[in-house]
Amino acid sequence: MSTADKTLRIDVVDVGCISSPPDTTLLTALEAANINIHYHCREGFCGACRTKLIEGEVEYTTDPLAFIDDDEILPCCCVALSPLKIKVPL
């Protein structure tokens, strides 16, 4: 199975759909698709990339230290486990 077969669909509300490899952080996938998202640390400390998770499941590559609500994720330090629907602050 090729890497393209393993990508997951990420529906970004008000922007469009992108694909993300399961071993790539969501922030990296968003950047690769030229979707601007505010960030600072890339390690889950600051919370600047806080994004609303509408549907789907993610896994954190490192435990985030920034406060996030139950319906939020930090794209800088998580990967998609399933197709996602997210809303990034524009």
C-alpha positions, 0 to 999 in steps of 0.5 A: 500500500502506498503512502497516498493510500494511507492519507486521511481526509481533513475537512477544514470548515470554510476552507476545503478538504486536505489530506494528511498522512497518519504520521504527520502532525495536523499543523504540518499538513495544514501548512503543506496545504497553504492553510495559514494557522497561528502557532508559536511553539510547535510542542503544545505549550502555548496553545496558539494553534488551538483549533475546534475539533468537530468530528473525528479522533486525534492522538497526541505525539506529546502531551499538550501543556496548554489549556484546551477545551474538550472540543479543541485540539492542538494541531502542532502536536497531534496526528489524525486517527480518523477522517476529521472535520476541524475549524481553524481560526481565520 
